[in-house]
Amino acid sequence: MIVYCVEVFVKKGFESDFIEATGANRSGTRAEKGNLRFDLSRSADDPGLFFLYEVYSDEDAVKNHKETSHYLKWRDTVEPWMEKKRYGRMFSPVFPDGAAGW
Amino acid sequence: MIVYCVEVFVKKGFESDFIEATGANRSGTRAEKGNLRFDLSRSADDPGLFFLYEVYSDEDAVKNHKETSHYLKWRDTVEPWMEKKRYGRMFSPVFPDGAAGW
């Protein structure tokens, strides 16, 4: 299982567009066999900072996700709205332990 | 709804103790009426870096959590195992939208 955390920095004025595009990507991603979660949240202090919390069954599921049309469309659509490069990190889950509870 | 993300930096040699203490805190927290998630994960690159992803129904639920005996015990127990001060940030969920799906 892999937890993928991404911080995204959106230019002022493009926040609603970003949310809409990310909602479309989320719908496609949640339908992937290897995806367990796809949460989007927004900083309480900085309205341009968004946080993605994605959980996948394994590395192959992450690889597969990055080849899907919904991911590639999202990546190219949001690119011009970025204030700076997004910051992604991989984590291994400790709790919940196992496939349940995600 | 509030998403509370915390990065915790654990001194080398105390990782297992930290996981055990956090598991006990998690059990108590998941039983709180206002808690919706409590995930712990560990960095793929830095074994001393842990990531907490906690979701609460509202600010009162966060306040209540910080007054519970399991939280206070965890806070005091893990304090000497910290490499540096933990880094917590508050987010507002965008997706999932509403109380379901957490």
N, CA and C atoms of all chains as a GROMACS GRO file, in nm:
protein
  612
    1MET      N    1   0.085  -0.119   0.000
    1MET     CA    2   0.000   0.000   0.000
    1MET      C    3   0.089   0.125   0.000
    2ILE      N    4   0.046   0.223  -0.073
    2ILE     CA    5   0.124   0.346  -0.085
    2ILE      C    6   0.035   0.467  -0.059
    3VAL      N    7   0.083   0.558   0.026
    3VAL     CA    8   0.016   0.685   0.049
    3VAL      C    9   0.095   0.792  -0.026
    4TYR      N   10   0.028   0.863  -0.112
    4TYR     CA   11   0.094   0.963  -0.194
    4TYR      C   12   0.036   1.100  -0.156
    5CYS      N   13   0.121   1.184  -0.098
    5CYS     CA   14   0.078   1.317  -0.053
    5CYS      C   15   0.136   1.421  -0.147
    6VAL      N   16   0.051   1.509  -0.197
    6VAL     CA   17   0.098   1.612  -0.289
    6VAL      C   18   0.047   1.748  -0.245
    7GLU      N   19   0.140   1.843  -0.236
    7GLU     CA   20   0.102   1.982  -0.209
    7GLU      C   21   0.104   2.057  -0.342
    8VAL      N   22  -0.006   2.126  -0.370
    8VAL     CA   23  -0.022   2.196  -0.498
    8VAL      C   24  -0.044   2.344  -0.469
    9PHE      N   25   0.028   2.428  -0.542
    9PHE     CA   26   0.025   2.572  -0.518
    9PHE      C   27  -0.040   2.638  -0.639
   10VAL      N   28  -0.162   2.688  -0.620
   10VAL     CA   29  -0.243   2.737  -0.732
   10VAL      C   30  -0.241   2.891  -0.735
   11LYS      N   31  -0.224   2.942  -0.857
   11LYS     CA   32  -0.222   3.088  -0.877
   11LYS      C   33  -0.357   3.148  -0.838
   12LYS      N   34  -0.353   3.267  -0.781
   12LYS     CA   35  -0.476   3.338  -0.742
   12LYS      C   36  -0.568   3.353  -0.863
   13GLY      N   37  -0.693   3.321  -0.844
   13GLY     CA   38  -0.791   3.334  -0.952
   13GLY      C   39  -0.821   3.204  -1.024
   14PHE      N   40  -0.737   3.101  -1.001
   14PHE     CA   41  -0.757   2.973  -1.069
   14PHE      C   42  -0.801   2.862  -0.973
   15GLU      N   43  -0.834   2.900  -0.850
   15GLU     CA   44  -0.868   2.799  -0.749
   15GLU      C   45  -0.992   2.718  -0.788
   16SER      N   46  -1.096   2.786  -0.837
   16SER     CA   47  -1.220   2.715  -0.873
   16SER      C   48  -1.197   2.623  -0.992
   17ASP      N   49  -1.121   2.672  -1.090
   17ASP     CA   50  -1.088   2.587  -1.205
   17ASP      C   51  -1.011   2.463  -1.160
   18PHE      N   52  -0.918   2.485  -1.070
   18PHE     CA   53  -0.838   2.373  -1.020
   18PHE      C   54  -0.926   2.270  -0.949
   19ILE      N   55  -1.018   2.318  -0.867
   19ILE     CA   56  -1.108   2.226  -0.795
   19ILE      C   57  -1.192   2.146  -0.894
   20GLU      N   58  -1.244   2.213  -0.997
   20GLU     CA   59  -1.327   2.142  -1.095
   20GLU      C   60  -1.246   2.035  -1.169
   21ALA      N   61  -1.126   2.072  -1.214
   21ALA     CA   62  -1.042   1.977  -1.288
   21ALA      C   63  -1.000   1.861  -1.199
   22THR      N   64  -0.974   1.890  -1.073
   22THR     CA   65  -0.931   1.784  -0.981
   22THR      C   66  -1.048   1.692  -0.947
   23GLY      N   67  -1.169   1.747  -0.943
   23GLY     CA   68  -1.288   1.664  -0.921
   23GLY      C   69  -1.306   1.562  -1.033
   24ALA      N   70  -1.281   1.605  -1.157
   24ALA     CA   71  -1.292   1.513  -1.272
   24ALA      C   72  -1.184   1.404  -1.264
   25ASN      N   73  -1.063   1.443  -1.229
   25ASN     CA   74  -0.954   1.346  -1.212
   25ASN      C   75  -0.987   1.248  -1.099
   26ARG      N   76  -1.043   1.302  -0.992
   26ARG     CA   77  -1.079   1.216  -0.878
   26ARG      C   78  -1.182   1.110  -0.919
   27SER      N   79  -1.283   1.150  -0.994
   27SER     CA   80  -1.386   1.054  -1.036
   27SER      C   81  -1.324   0.938  -1.114
   28GLY      N   82  -1.235   0.971  -1.206
   28GLY     CA   83  -1.168   0.865  -1.282
   28GLY      C   84  -1.078   0.781  -1.195
   29THR      N   85  -1.006   0.846  -1.105
   29THR     CA   86  -0.909   0.774  -1.021
   29THR      C   87  -0.979   0.679  -0.924
   30ARG      N   88  -1.090   0.725  -0.865
   30ARG     CA   89  -1.160   0.639  -0.769
   30ARG      C   90  -1.215   0.513  -0.836
   31ALA      N   91  -1.232   0.518  -0.967
   31ALA     CA   92  -1.281   0.400  -1.040
   31ALA      C   93  -1.167   0.304  -1.077
   32GLU      N   94  -1.042   0.346  -1.054
   32GLU     CA   95  -0.929   0.255  -1.082
   32GLU      C   96  -0.928   0.142  -0.979
   33LYS      N   97  -0.895   0.023  -1.026
   33LYS     CA   98  -0.893  -0.094  -0.937
   33LYS      C   99  -0.796  -0.074  -0.820
   34GLY      N  100  -0.682  -0.011  -0.846
   34GLY     CA  101  -0.578   0.000  -0.744
   34GLY      C  102  -0.583   0.125  -0.658
   35ASN      N  103  -0.689   0.206  -0.673
   35ASN     CA  104  -0.699   0.328  -0.593
   35ASN      C  105  -0.793   0.307  -0.474
   36LEU      N  106  -0.746   0.350  -0.356
   36LEU     CA  107  -0.828   0.333  -0.234
   36LEU      C  108  -0.880   0.464  -0.179
   37ARG      N  109  -0.809   0.574  -0.204
   37ARG     CA  110  -0.859   0.705  -0.159
   37ARG      C  111  -0.807   0.810  -0.256
   38PHE      N  112  -0.881   0.922  -0.260
   38PHE     CA  113  -0.835   1.040  -0.334
   38PHE      C  114  -0.906   1.158  -0.269
   39ASP      N  115  -0.839   1.219  -0.171
   39ASP     CA  116  -0.897   1.332  -0.097
   39ASP      C  117  -0.829   1.460  -0.142
   40LEU      N  118  -0.908   1.564  -0.155
   40LEU     CA  119  -0.852   1.698  -0.181
   40LEU      C  120  -0.894   1.789  -0.067
   41SER      N  121  -0.797   1.862  -0.010
   41SER     CA  122  -0.832   1.962   0.090
   41SER      C  123  -0.754   2.089   0.063
   42ARG      N  124  -0.798   2.195   0.130
   42ARG     CA  125  -0.745   2.329   0.102
   42ARG      C  126  -0.696   2.389   0.233
   43SER      N  127  -0.581   2.454   0.229
   43SER     CA  128  -0.523   2.512   0.350
   43SER      C  129  -0.617   2.610   0.418
   44ALA      N  130  -0.621   2.605   0.549
   44ALA     CA  131  -0.701   2.700   0.626
   44ALA      C  132  -0.635   2.838   0.627
   45ASP      N  133  -0.505   2.844   0.602
   45ASP     CA  134  -0.431   2.971   0.611
   45ASP      C  135  -0.397   3.031   0.476
   46ASP      N  136  -0.379   2.946   0.376
   46ASP     CA  137  -0.334   2.990   0.244
   46ASP      C  138  -0.429   2.934   0.139
   47PRO      N  139  -0.522   3.016   0.086
   47PRO     CA  140  -0.625   2.963  -0.005
   47PRO      C  141  -0.570   2.906  -0.136
   48GLY      N  142  -0.442   2.934  -0.167
   48GLY     CA  143  -0.382   2.880  -0.288
   48GLY      C  144  -0.315   2.745  -0.267
   49LEU      N  145  -0.307   2.701  -0.143
   49LEU     CA  146  -0.241   2.574  -0.114
   49LEU      C  147  -0.344   2.461  -0.100
   50PHE      N  148  -0.330   2.361  -0.185
   50PHE     CA  149  -0.418   2.244  -0.182
   50PHE      C  150  -0.336   2.121  -0.148
   51PHE      N  151  -0.406   2.024  -0.088
   51PHE     CA  152  -0.338   1.902  -0.043
   51PHE      C  153  -0.412   1.780  -0.096
   52LEU      N  154  -0.340   1.697  -0.170
   52LEU     CA  155  -0.396   1.572  -0.222
   52LEU      C  156  -0.345   1.456  -0.138
   53TYR      N  157  -0.438   1.369  -0.098
   53TYR     CA  158  -0.404   1.251  -0.019
   53TYR      C  159  -0.458   1.131  -0.096
   54GLU      N  160  -0.368   1.061  -0.163
   54GLU     CA  161  -0.407   0.950  -0.251
   54GLU      C  162  -0.350   0.820  -0.196
   55VAL      N  163  -0.428   0.715  -0.198
   55VAL     CA  164  -0.382   0.585  -0.150
   55VAL      C  165  -0.402   0.482  -0.260
   56TYR      N  166  -0.295   0.406  -0.286
   56TYR     CA  167  -0.295   0.303  -0.391
   56TYR      C  168  -0.252   0.169  -0.332
   57SER      N  169  -0.293   0.063  -0.399
   57SER     CA  170  -0.264  -0.072  -0.347
   57SER      C  171  -0.116  -0.107  -0.355
   58ASP      N  172  -0.046  -0.056  -0.458
   58ASP     CA  173   0.096  -0.088  -0.473
   58ASP      C  174   0.158   0.003  -0.580
   59GLU      N  175   0.287  -0.019  -0.608
   59GLU     CA  176   0.357   0.068  -0.705
   59GLU      C  177   0.300   0.056  -0.845
   60ASP      N  178   0.255  -0.063  -0.881
   60ASP     CA  179   0.195  -0.081  -1.014
   60ASP      C  180   0.068   0.003  -1.028
   61ALA      N  181  -0.007   0.014  -0.921
   61ALA     CA  182  -0.130   0.094  -0.925
   61ALA      C  183  -0.098   0.242  -0.945
   62VAL      N  184   0.012   0.288  -0.884
   62VAL     CA  185   0.054   0.428  -0.903
   62VAL      C  186   0.098   0.448  -1.049
   63LYS      N  187   0.176   0.353  -1.099
   63LYS     CA  188   0.223   0.360  -1.237
   63LYS      C  189   0.104   0.361  -1.334
   64ASN      N  190   0.010   0.271  -1.312
   64ASN     CA  191  -0.110   0.263  -1.395
   64ASN      C  192  -0.187   0.396  -1.392
   65HIS      N  193  -0.201   0.452  -1.271
   65HIS     CA  194  -0.272   0.580  -1.256
   65HIS      C  195  -0.210   0.688  -1.343
   66LYS      N  196  -0.077   0.693  -1.345
   66LYS     CA  197  -0.008   0.800  -1.419
   66LYS      C  198  -0.015   0.783  -1.570
   67GLU      N  199  -0.070   0.671  -1.614
   67GLU     CA  200  -0.088   0.648  -1.758
   67GLU      C  201  -0.234   0.664  -1.802
   68THR      N  202  -0.324   0.692  -1.707
   68THR     CA  203  -0.466   0.704  -1.743
   68THR      C  204  -0.494   0.837  -1.812
   69SER      N  205  -0.599   0.837  -1.894
   69SER     CA  206  -0.635   0.961  -1.966
   69SER      C  207  -0.681   1.070  -1.868
   70HIS      N  208  -0.753   1.032  -1.761
   70HIS     CA  209  -0.800   1.136  -1.667
   70HIS      C  210  -0.683   1.202  -1.593
   71TYR      N  211  -0.580   1.123  -1.559
   71TYR     CA  212  -0.463   1.184  -1.493
   71TYR      C  213  -0.389   1.276  -1.590
   72LEU      N  214  -0.364   1.226  -1.712
   72LEU     CA  215  -0.287   1.305  -1.810
   72LEU      C  216  -0.360   1.433  -1.846
   73LYS      N  217  -0.495   1.424  -1.857
   73LYS     CA  218  -0.573   1.544  -1.886
   73LYS      C  219  -0.562   1.645  -1.770
   74TRP      N  220  -0.574   1.594  -1.649
   74TRP     CA  221  -0.562   1.680  -1.531
   74TRP      C  222  -0.425   1.748  -1.528
   75ARG      N  223  -0.319   1.667  -1.545
   75ARG     CA  224  -0.182   1.719  -1.538
   75ARG      C  225  -0.162   1.834  -1.638
   76ASP      N  226  -0.207   1.815  -1.760
   76ASP     CA  227  -0.186   1.917  -1.863
   76ASP      C  228  -0.279   2.038  -1.844
   77THR      N  229  -0.401   2.010  -1.793
   77THR     CA  230  -0.497   2.120  -1.772
   77THR      C  231  -0.452   2.214  -1.661
   78VAL      N  232  -0.405   2.157  -1.549
   78VAL     CA  233  -0.374   2.241  -1.433
   78VAL      C  234  -0.234   2.304  -1.442
   79GLU      N  235  -0.150   2.252  -1.529
   79GLU     CA  236  -0.012   2.299  -1.539
   79GLU      C  237   0.001   2.452  -1.544
   80PRO      N  238  -0.074   2.522  -1.632
   80PRO     CA  239  -0.057   2.668  -1.638
   80PRO      C  240  -0.111   2.743  -1.516
   81TRP      N  241  -0.185   2.673  -1.429
   81TRP     CA  242  -0.242   2.738  -1.310
   81TRP      C  243  -0.152   2.726  -1.186
   82MET      N  244  -0.037   2.660  -1.204
   82MET     CA  245   0.050   2.636  -1.090
   82MET      C  246   0.135   2.758  -1.056
   83GLU      N  247   0.136   2.794  -0.929
   83GLU     CA  248   0.221   2.903  -0.881
   83GLU      C  249   0.367   2.857  -0.879
   84LYS      N  250   0.386   2.733  -0.840
   84LYS     CA  251   0.520   2.670  -0.846
   84LYS      C  252   0.501   2.519  -0.858
   85LYS      N  253   0.610   2.450  -0.878
   85LYS     CA  254   0.604   2.305  -0.899
   85LYS      C  255   0.540   2.236  -0.778
   86ARG      N  256   0.456   2.137  -0.804
   86ARG     CA  257   0.393   2.066  -0.693
   86ARG      C  258   0.494   1.978  -0.621
   87TYR      N  259   0.462   1.948  -0.495
   87TYR     CA  260   0.555   1.879  -0.406
   87TYR      C  261   0.492   1.747  -0.361
   88GLY      N  262   0.543   1.636  -0.416
   88GLY     CA  263   0.484   1.505  -0.384
   88GLY      C  264   0.578   1.419  -0.303
   89ARG      N  265   0.519   1.344  -0.212
   89ARG     CA  266   0.598   1.253  -0.128
   89ARG      C  267   0.525   1.120  -0.111
   90MET      N  268   0.601   1.013  -0.106
   90MET     CA  269   0.548   0.878  -0.087
   90MET      C  270   0.563   0.834   0.058
   91PHE      N  271   0.459   0.774   0.111
   91PHE     CA  272   0.462   0.718   0.246
   91PHE      C  273   0.410   0.574   0.244
   92SER      N  274   0.451   0.497   0.344
   92SER     CA  275   0.398   0.362   0.361
   92SER      C  276   0.302   0.363   0.479
   93PRO      N  277   0.181   0.314   0.463
   93PRO     CA  278   0.087   0.319   0.574
   93PRO      C  279   0.129   0.230   0.692
   94VAL      N  280   0.107   0.281   0.811
   94VAL     CA  281   0.124   0.202   0.934
   94VAL      C  282  -0.015   0.167   0.988
   95PHE      N  283  -0.100   0.268   1.003
   95PHE     CA  284  -0.242   0.250   1.039
   95PHE      C  285  -0.327   0.331   0.941
   96PRO      N  286  -0.438   0.279   0.889
   96PRO     CA  287  -0.488   0.144   0.909
   96PRO      C  288  -0.390   0.039   0.859
   97ASP      N  289  -0.394  -0.077   0.923
   97ASP     CA  290  -0.305  -0.188   0.890
   97ASP      C  291  -0.380  -0.284   0.797
   98GLY      N  292  -0.334  -0.295   0.673
   98GLY     CA  293  -0.400  -0.384   0.578
   98GLY      C  294  -0.491  -0.309   0.483
   99ALA      N  295  -0.567  -0.382   0.406
   99ALA     CA  296  -0.646  -0.321   0.298
   99ALA      C  297  -0.777  -0.260   0.347
  100ALA      N  298  -0.823  -0.301   0.466
  100ALA     CA  299  -0.950  -0.248   0.516
  100ALA      C  300  -0.928  -0.111   0.582
  101GLY      N  301  -1.032  -0.033   0.587
  101GLY     CA  302  -1.027   0.093   0.662
  101GLY      C  303  -0.980   0.212   0.582
  102TRP      N  304  -0.962   0.193   0.450
  102TRP     CA  305  -0.922   0.307   0.367
  102TRP      C  306  -1.044   0.368   0.299
  103MET      N  307  -1.595   2.030   0.873
  103MET     CA  308  -1.498   1.921   0.870
  103MET      C  309  -1.357   1.980   0.864
  104ILE      N  310  -1.268   1.916   0.935
  104ILE     CA  311  -1.130   1.965   0.941
  104ILE      C  312  -1.033   1.849   0.915
  105VAL      N  313  -0.937   1.873   0.827
  105VAL     CA  314  -0.830   1.778   0.803
  105VAL      C  315  -0.705   1.833   0.872
  106TYR      N  316  -0.649   1.753   0.959
  106TYR     CA  317  -0.534   1.798   1.037
  106TYR      C  318  -0.416   1.708   0.998
  107CYS      N  319  -0.315   1.768   0.933
  107CYS     CA  320  -0.197   1.694   0.887
  107CYS      C  321  -0.079   1.728   0.976
  108VAL      N  322  -0.014   1.627   1.027
  108VAL     CA  323   0.100   1.652   1.116
  108VAL      C  324   0.220   1.570   1.070
  109GLU      N  325   0.334   1.637   1.055
  109GLU     CA  326   0.459   1.567   1.027
  109GLU      C  327   0.536   1.555   1.157
  110VAL      N  328   0.580   1.432   1.186
  110VAL     CA  329   0.648   1.404   1.312
  110VAL      C  330   0.786   1.348   1.281
  111PHE      N  331   0.886   1.402   1.348
  111PHE     CA  332   1.024   1.364   1.323
  111PHE      C  333   1.076   1.288   1.446
  112VAL      N  334   1.096   1.157   1.429
  112VAL     CA  335   1.130   1.070   1.541
  112VAL      C  336   1.279   1.038   1.542
  113LYS      N  337   1.337   1.046   1.661
  113LYS     CA  338   1.480   1.013   1.676
  113LYS      C  339   1.506   0.867   1.640
  114LYS      N  340   1.620   0.842   1.581
  114LYS     CA  341   1.660   0.706   1.543
  114LYS      C  342   1.657   0.615   1.667
  115GLY      N  343   1.597   0.498   1.652
  115GLY     CA  344   1.591   0.403   1.763
  115GLY      C  345   1.460   0.406   1.838
  116PHE      N  346   1.378   0.511   1.816
  116PHE     CA  347   1.252   0.523   1.888
  116PHE      C  348   1.131   0.504   1.796
  117GLU      N  349   1.155   0.461   1.673
  117GLU     CA  350   1.046   0.448   1.575
  117GLU      C  351   0.940   0.348   1.620
  118SER      N  352   0.983   0.232   1.670
  118SER     CA  353   0.887   0.129   1.712
  118SER      C  354   0.806   0.175   1.833
  119ASP      N  355   0.874   0.241   1.927
  119ASP     CA  356   0.803   0.295   2.044
  119ASP      C  357   0.699   0.398   1.999
  120PHE      N  358   0.738   0.480   1.904
  120PHE     CA  359   0.646   0.583   1.854
  120PHE      C  360   0.524   0.520   1.789
  121ILE      N  361   0.547   0.416   1.709
  121ILE     CA  362   0.434   0.349   1.642
  121ILE      C  363   0.340   0.288   1.746
  122GLU      N  364   0.395   0.225   1.847
  122GLU     CA  365   0.312   0.163   1.950
  122GLU      C  366   0.229   0.268   2.026
  123ALA      N  367   0.294   0.376   2.065
  123ALA     CA  368   0.224   0.483   2.139
  123ALA      C  369   0.117   0.549   2.052
  124THR      N  370   0.147   0.564   1.924
  124THR     CA  371   0.052   0.628   1.833
  124THR      C  372  -0.067   0.534   1.805
  125GLY      N  373  -0.041   0.404   1.804
  125GLY     CA  374  -0.150   0.307   1.788
  125GLY      C  375  -0.250   0.316   1.903
  126ALA      N  376  -0.197   0.334   2.024
  126ALA     CA  377  -0.287   0.346   2.141
  126ALA      C  378  -0.368   0.476   2.132
  127ASN      N  379  -0.302   0.584   2.093
  127ASN     CA  380  -0.373   0.712   2.075
  127ASN      C  381  -0.478   0.700   1.966
  128ARG      N  382  -0.442   0.630   1.859
  128ARG     CA  383  -0.537   0.612   1.748
  128ARG      C  384  -0.664   0.537   1.794
  129SER      N  385  -0.646   0.431   1.873
  129SER     CA  386  -0.762   0.355   1.920
  129SER      C  387  -0.858   0.444   1.998
  130GLY      N  388  -0.803   0.525   2.087
  130GLY     CA  389  -0.887   0.616   2.164
  130GLY      C  390  -0.952   0.722   2.076
  131THR      N  391  -0.874   0.774   1.982
  131THR     CA  392  -0.923   0.883   1.897
  131THR      C  393  -1.035   0.835   1.805
  132ARG      N  394  -1.018   0.716   1.746
  132ARG     CA  395  -1.121   0.664   1.655
  132ARG      C  396  -1.254   0.642   1.726
  133ALA      N  397  -1.249   0.628   1.859
  133ALA     CA  398  -1.373   0.609   1.935
  133ALA      C  399  -1.439   0.743   1.971
  134GLU      N  400  -1.371   0.854   1.945
  134GLU     CA  401  -1.432   0.986   1.971
  134GLU      C  402  -1.544   1.010   1.871
  135LYS      N  403  -1.650   1.071   1.919
  135LYS     CA  404  -1.767   1.097   1.834
  135LYS      C  405  -1.729   1.185   1.714
  136GLY      N  406  -1.640   1.281   1.733
  136GLY     CA  407  -1.609   1.378   1.628
  136GLY      C  408  -1.492   1.341   1.540
  137ASN      N  409  -1.436   1.221   1.557
  137ASN     CA  410  -1.322   1.181   1.474
  137ASN      C  411  -1.367   1.091   1.358
  138LEU      N  412  -1.319   1.123   1.237
  138LEU     CA  413  -1.359   1.045   1.119
  138LEU      C  414  -1.245   0.962   1.061
  139ARG      N  415  -1.122   1.007   1.080
  139ARG     CA  416  -1.006   0.927   1.037
  139ARG      C  417  -0.888   0.956   1.129
  140PHE      N  418  -0.796   0.859   1.133
  140PHE     CA  419  -0.669   0.878   1.203
  140PHE      C  420  -0.572   0.780   1.138
  141ASP      N  421  -0.501   0.828   1.035
  141ASP     CA  422  -0.407   0.744   0.960
  141ASP      C  423  -0.264   0.781   1.000
  142LEU      N  424  -0.181   0.681   1.012
  142LEU     CA  425  -0.038   0.705   1.033
  142LEU      C  426   0.038   0.641   0.919
  143SER      N  427   0.129   0.717   0.858
  143SER     CA  428   0.215   0.657   0.757
  143SER      C  429   0.359   0.705   0.778
  144ARG      N  430   0.450   0.636   0.709
  144ARG     CA  431   0.593   0.657   0.732
  144ARG      C  432   0.659   0.687   0.599
  145SER      N  433   0.749   0.783   0.598
  145SER     CA  434   0.814   0.824   0.474
  145SER      C  435   0.887   0.708   0.407
  146ALA      N  436   0.877   0.702   0.274
  146ALA     CA  437   0.949   0.600   0.198
  146ALA      C  438   1.099   0.632   0.192
  147ASP      N  439   1.135   0.759   0.214
  147ASP     CA  440   1.275   0.801   0.200
  147ASP      C  441   1.345   0.824   0.333
  148ASP      N  442   1.269   0.863   0.434
  148ASP     CA  443   1.327   0.900   0.562
  148ASP      C  444   1.252   0.824   0.672
  149PRO      N  445   1.312   0.715   0.725
  149PRO     CA  446   1.240   0.630   0.821
  149PRO      C  447   1.202   0.700   0.952
  150GLY      N  448   1.259   0.818   0.978
  150GLY     CA  449   1.225   0.892   1.098
  150GLY      C  450   1.108   0.988   1.080
  151LEU      N  451   1.062   1.002   0.956
  151LEU     CA  452   0.952   1.095   0.928
  151LEU      C  453   0.819   1.021   0.920
  152PHE      N  454   0.727   1.060   1.007
  152PHE     CA  455   0.593   1.001   1.009
  152PHE      C  456   0.491   1.109   0.975
  153PHE      N  457   0.378   1.062   0.919
  153PHE     CA  458   0.274   1.155   0.874
  153PHE      C  459   0.141   1.112   0.933
  154LEU      N  460   0.080   1.203   1.008
  154LEU     CA  461  -0.054   1.180   1.064
  154LEU      C  462  -0.157   1.252   0.980
  155TYR      N  463  -0.264   1.183   0.946
  155TYR     CA  464  -0.374   1.240   0.869
  155TYR      C  465  -0.500   1.218   0.951
  156GLU      N  466  -0.545   1.324   1.017
  156GLU     CA  467  -0.659   1.313   1.108
  156GLU      C  468  -0.775   1.398   1.055
  157VAL      N  469  -0.895   1.344   1.062
  157VAL     CA  470  -1.012   1.418   1.015
  157VAL      C  471  -1.115   1.426   1.128
  158TYR      N  472  -1.162   1.549   1.152
  158TYR     CA  473  -1.259   1.574   1.260
  158TYR      C  474  -1.381   1.645   1.203
  159SER      N  475  -1.491   1.632   1.273
  159SER     CA  476  -1.617   1.689   1.224
  159SER      C  477  -1.617   1.842   1.228
  160ASP      N  478  -1.548   1.900   1.328
  160ASP     CA  479  -1.546   2.047   1.341
  160ASP      C  480  -1.440   2.088   1.444
  161GLU      N  481  -1.430   2.219   1.468
  161GLU     CA  482  -1.327   2.270   1.560
  161GLU      C  483  -1.348   2.221   1.703
  162ASP      N  484  -1.475   2.206   1.743
  162ASP     CA  485  -1.502   2.154   1.877
  162ASP      C  486  -1.449   2.012   1.894
  163ALA      N  487  -1.459   1.934   1.787
  163ALA     CA  488  -1.409   1.795   1.793
  163ALA      C  489  -1.257   1.792   1.809
  164VAL      N  490  -1.188   1.888   1.744
  164VAL     CA  491  -1.042   1.897   1.759
  164VAL      C  492  -1.008   1.938   1.902
  165LYS      N  493  -1.082   2.037   1.952
  165LYS     CA  494  -1.060   2.086   2.090
  165LYS      C  495  -1.084   1.972   2.190
  166ASN      N  496  -1.192   1.900   2.171
  166ASN     CA  497  -1.224   1.787   2.258
  166ASN      C  498  -1.114   1.681   2.255
  167HIS      N  499  -1.065   1.652   2.132
  167HIS     CA  500  -0.957   1.553   2.117
  167HIS      C  501  -0.836   1.590   2.200
  168LYS      N  502  -0.801   1.718   2.197
  168LYS     CA  503  -0.678   1.762   2.266
  168LYS      C  504  -0.693   1.764   2.419
  169GLU      N  505  -0.814   1.736   2.466
  169GLU     CA  506  -0.836   1.728   2.612
  169GLU      C  507  -0.852   1.584   2.659
  170THR      N  508  -0.848   1.488   2.567
  170THR     CA  509  -0.869   1.348   2.607
  170THR      C  510  -0.743   1.292   2.674
  171SER      N  511  -0.765   1.190   2.758
  171SER     CA  512  -0.651   1.129   2.828
  171SER      C  513  -0.558   1.056   2.730
  172HIS      N  514  -0.616   0.994   2.625
  172HIS     CA  515  -0.527   0.922   2.531
  172HIS      C  516  -0.438   1.017   2.452
  173TYR      N  517  -0.492   1.135   2.416
  173TYR     CA  518  -0.407   1.233   2.346
  173TYR      C  519  -0.299   1.287   2.439
  174LEU      N  520  -0.339   1.325   2.560
  174LEU     CA  521  -0.242   1.384   2.654
  174LEU      C  522  -0.132   1.284   2.690
  175LYS      N  523  -0.171   1.157   2.706
  175LYS     CA  524  -0.072   1.053   2.736
  175LYS      C  525   0.025   1.039   2.617
  176TRP      N  526  -0.030   1.034   2.496
  176TRP     CA  527   0.054   1.024   2.375
  176TRP      C  528   0.151   1.141   2.367
  177ARG      N  529   0.097   1.263   2.382
  177ARG     CA  530   0.179   1.384   2.371
  177ARG      C  531   0.299   1.379   2.467
  178ASP      N  532   0.272   1.343   2.592
  178ASP     CA  533   0.379   1.342   2.691
  178ASP      C  534   0.475   1.224   2.671
  179THR      N  535   0.420   1.110   2.624
  179THR     CA  536   0.504   0.991   2.604
  179THR      C  537   0.601   1.010   2.488
  180VAL      N  538   0.554   1.067   2.377
  180VAL     CA  539   0.639   1.075   2.257
  180VAL      C  540   0.734   1.196   2.260
  181GLU      N  541   0.704   1.292   2.346
  181GLU     CA  542   0.782   1.417   2.351
  181GLU      C  543   0.934   1.393   2.353
  182PRO      N  544   0.986   1.305   2.441
  182PRO     CA  545   1.133   1.287   2.444
  182PRO      C  546   1.189   1.214   2.322
  183TRP      N  547   1.103   1.158   2.238
  183TRP     CA  548   1.150   1.084   2.120
  183TRP      C  549   1.154   1.172   1.995
  184MET      N  550   1.118   1.299   2.009
  184MET     CA  551   1.112   1.388   1.893
  184MET      C  552   1.249   1.442   1.854
  185GLU      N  553   1.282   1.430   1.725
  185GLU     CA  554   1.405   1.486   1.672
  185GLU      C  555   1.394   1.639   1.666
  186LYS      N  556   1.275   1.686   1.629
  186LYS     CA  557   1.245   1.830   1.633
  186LYS      C  558   1.095   1.847   1.650
  187LYS      N  559   1.054   1.970   1.668
  187LYS     CA  560   0.911   1.998   1.692
  187LYS      C  561   0.826   1.949   1.575
  188ARG      N  562   0.712   1.891   1.606
  188ARG     CA  563   0.625   1.844   1.499
  188ARG      C  564   0.559   1.961   1.426
  189TYR      N  565   0.517   1.933   1.302
  189TYR     CA  566   0.470   2.038   1.212
  189TYR      C  567   0.326   2.006   1.172
  190GLY      N  568   0.232   2.081   1.229
  190GLY     CA  569   0.090   2.054   1.203
  190GLY      C  570   0.025   2.163   1.120
  191ARG      N  571  -0.064   2.122   1.031
  191ARG     CA  572  -0.137   2.217   0.948
  191ARG      C  573  -0.284   2.176   0.936
  192MET      N  574  -0.370   2.277   0.931
  192MET     CA  575  -0.514   2.255   0.918
  192MET      C  576  -0.557   2.278   0.773
  193PHE      N  577  -0.642   2.187   0.724
  193PHE     CA  578  -0.700   2.200   0.590
  193PHE      C  579  -0.852   2.182   0.599
  194SER      N  580  -0.920   2.238   0.499
  194SER     CA  581  -1.065   2.217   0.487
  194SER      C  582  -1.089   2.121   0.371
  195PRO      N  583  -1.165   2.014   0.392
  195PRO     CA  584  -1.186   1.920   0.283
  195PRO      C  585  -1.266   1.978   0.167
  196VAL      N  586  -1.226   1.942   0.047
  196VAL     CA  587  -1.302   1.975  -0.074
  196VAL      C  588  -1.370   1.846  -0.123
  197PHE      N  589  -1.291   1.739  -0.138
  197PHE     CA  590  -1.341   1.605  -0.170
  197PHE      C  591  -1.280   1.506  -0.071
  198PRO      N  592  -1.354   1.413  -0.013
  198PRO     CA  593  -1.497   1.392  -0.030
  198PRO      C  594  -1.576   1.514   0.022
  199ASP      N  595  -1.691   1.535  -0.038
  199ASP     CA  596  -1.778   1.647  -0.006
  199ASP      C  597  -1.885   1.598   0.090
  200GLY      N  598  -1.882   1.650   0.213
  200GLY     CA  599  -1.982   1.608   0.311
  200GLY      C  600  -1.926   1.504   0.408
  201ALA      N  601  -2.012   1.449   0.491
  201ALA     CA  602  -1.969   1.360   0.599
  201ALA      C  603  -1.941   1.218   0.553
  202ALA      N  604  -1.994   1.179   0.436
  202ALA     CA  605  -1.973   1.043   0.388
  202ALA      C  606  -1.838   1.031   0.318
  203GLY      N  607  -1.786   0.911   0.314
  203GLY     CA  608  -1.664   0.885   0.237
  203GLY      C  609  -1.536   0.907   0.311
  204TRP      N  610  -1.544   0.930   0.444
  204TRP     CA  611  -1.421   0.946   0.522
  204TRP      C  612  -1.387   0.814   0.592
   0.00000   0.00000   0.00000
